[in-house]
């Protein structure tokens, strides 16, 4: 699934210039382009855009990121990191794709599905 396909399915958006602190739970696909600090829980897809700065514990089915993220990611299906993403933390997912140009500082754990 391309990032363009995911964007066409977005059900909620925290865009550039917006800030949120706390616990976010949702259904569907949510895209973050602003600042977020806290916890994110979903059974669906989280898209972290290039302009996003996220400090959070994240649990989702699929995480697609191209922004700046610090924290722990737990994805049931997959994590995709696209440039110019900067990630600091731990990823736990059965599938992890890190494209060339991404800065990854941390650890990854890939349990069997």
N, C-alpha and C positions, 0 to 999 in steps of 0.2 A: 504494500500500500504506500503510495507516494505521499509526500507532505501536502501536495495540492489536493489529493483525494481526501485526506483527513480534514483539511481546512473547509472543504465543502460540506462536511458533516458536523461542524462545530455547533453545539447546542448552547454554549455560554462562553463569554469572553471577558477576561480581566486584561484590558489593553494597556499599552504603553502610557505612562503618566498616572496610572492607578496603583494604589498600594492597599494591601490587605494583610492583616495579622490575625491568626486564629486557626480554627479547624474548618476545613472545607471538605464537604462530602457532596457527591453528585452522581447522576446517571447520564449516560451519553458521552460526548466528547467535549472537553473543556480546553480552551487555549488560554495560556497566560503569557502576556506580553509586558506586564508591569512588574511591580515588586510584591513578593509574597513571603511571609514568614510564619511558620507554624507546622500544621499537619494536613496532609491531603489523603483522602481515602475514597476509592471508587472501584467498581467492578468493571469499569470501562476504560476509555483512553484519555490520557493527559498529554497535551502538546505544550511544550515550553519553548516559546519563540525566541528569536535572536536578541530582542530587547529586554527579555525577562531577567530578573535577579531573584532567585529563589533560595531560601534557607529553610529546609523542611525535611520532615520524615514523610516519605511518599509511598503509598501502597496503591497499586493500580494493576489493571490487566496488561495494558500496553503504555509505555512512556516513550514519547518522541521528543528529543530535546536538541535545541540549537542555541540556547542561552546559557547563562551562568547559574550553576546549581551547586549548593553545598548541602550535604545531608546524606541520608540513607535511602536508597531506592529499593523497593520490593515489587517486582513485576511478575505476575503469574504467567504471562506469555512471552513478552520481549521488551527490550530496551534498545532504542536506536539513538545514537548520538551523531549529530551532523555538525560540521563546522558552521559558525565559529564557536561551538560549545566549549565551555570550561566546566569541568566537573571535579569536585573534591568530596570524597566520601566513600561509601560502600554500595555496591550494586549486587543484589541477589535476584537472579533471573535465569530461566533455562536457556534463554537466547540473548546474546549481547552483541550488538554491531556498533563498532566505533570507526567512523569514517576518518580518512586522512585529514589532518588539520585540527582535530579535536584535542584539547588538553585534558588528560585524564590523570588525576592524582588520587590514588586510593587503592581499593581492593575490589575484586569481583568474586562472587560465589555463584557457581552454575549447577544447581541441583538438577537431578534428572526429572523429567516431566512425569 
